[in-house]
Amino acid sequence: MKRLPLIIGAIFVLTIAIIIITTFQLEHKEASVGEFKTMVGAEFVGSIKCKQCHERKFLEWTTTLHSKMMQDAKANPMAIIGDFDSSSEIRNFNKEEVDFTLGNQWKQQYLKKAGDDYVVLPAQYNISSGQWVSYQAEDGQDKSWFKECAGCHATGVDPEKKTFKEPGIGCEACHGPGSNHVKAIPGYEIATIVNPQRLTTNAAAQICGSCHSRGMDKSGQYPYPVNYMTSRGVANLRIFFNHANQEENKEIFWPSGDSKHNYMQYLDWQKSEHAKAGVTCTNCHTIHVSRSAFQTKLQGDKLCRSCHQTMENRGAHKLHTFGSCIACHMPRTGKSAEAGDIRSHTFRFIPPEYSIEMSGLEEQPNSCSGCHHHKDDLIEGLVEFLDAAKKADMPKPYAVHRRRVSK
């Protein structure tokens, strides 16, 4: 019995020794010396690989519009939100033909595998109105997805090989290909990946602008910057992409310079005072988490007033006591699915005089008519109302009190 404590003590010491040795061996085995110090030659590995270390960011990203830009309809049939149960004279395909969906907020389009390519099926579902509308190339043929769209709908796209790493706007769409980061030499983790928060204003905005703009790559073959995709945030977007401009592409701009269509926010922003002041996309929008329909950090005027705290209730700003910064400075000039569902990002007030000068609202929308769009709200009356508001000592002119003349 006298030896029992010694035996127990020996077993305890031996157990501790085994644990320490095993732990050391495991840590030694799992420790990686790494291979890379830079991003040069990095390849796309997919967002699931990023999840291994950045799980919270990954899970938050899955709530965003970017993550749902393109979804595998075979793996997740619920991604299809178009009404395929009702008959349609426009839609000539069924749900079973859909391999991938594109979009999920304003509109949804559908891809079908065709050989080594994907084609965009010729009908689009407008979500707010619940209507099917025609969606075809100008020659009446189905659009080739790799040629027309792929770079801004998927991550790790190679249009020549007709491959992509993952559907949707994944981690590497903004942070660059991550293979070197995964195998970074300890201490070089930062140098092997792009972090937009560490970039200059223009370099960070170019990452967003590589998709939120229109134009052609330098080869003239693709409407997205093919060769910039592997060096976002590192290279200069201008070297790889010719942006659309008002002089050469009048059909996609209003005379005021504001954009007519979606995916043009970067082109608007470049013309803004925000751009000059260094206020960029991520000052207003969240990236990794969705808090609102437009992924803004705050709702409506609260976001504007978080910076513009000194705005006085004078002149034009006293017209609406309830306030509406975005209604005036971000009028709905663009079209994604339905006319007027995209806001301008020039942040410039568009006066009603512009519409008069351009022969009506169809030729030039303005900030006032965005709300005062009824048939009796004549543009001339809005002009006079605005003029009166700018002059605090001037009474409202008779024109603003117009009443419909009864016959």
Secondary structure, DSSP 8 states (H G I E B T S, - for coil): -TTHHHHHHHHHHHHHHHHHHHHHHHHHHH-----BSS-TT-----HHHHHTT-HHHHHHHTTSTGGGSEEETTT-GGG--S--SS--SS----GGG-SEEE-SSSEEEEEEEETTEEEE-SEEEETTTTEEEE---TTSS-EEHHHHTGGGTEES-BTTTTB-SEESS-HHHHH---HHHHTB-TT-TGGGS--GGGS-HHHHHHHHHTTSS-EEETTSS-SS-GGGTTSTTTS-HHHHEEE--TTT-GGGB-TTS-BSBSS-HHHHHHTSHHHHHT--HHHHB-SSS--STT-BSS-HHHHHHTT-TT--S-GGGGS-TT--HHHHHS---EESSSEEEE--SS-----HHHHHHTTSTTT---TTTTT--STT--HHHHHHHHHHHH-TTS---GGGG------
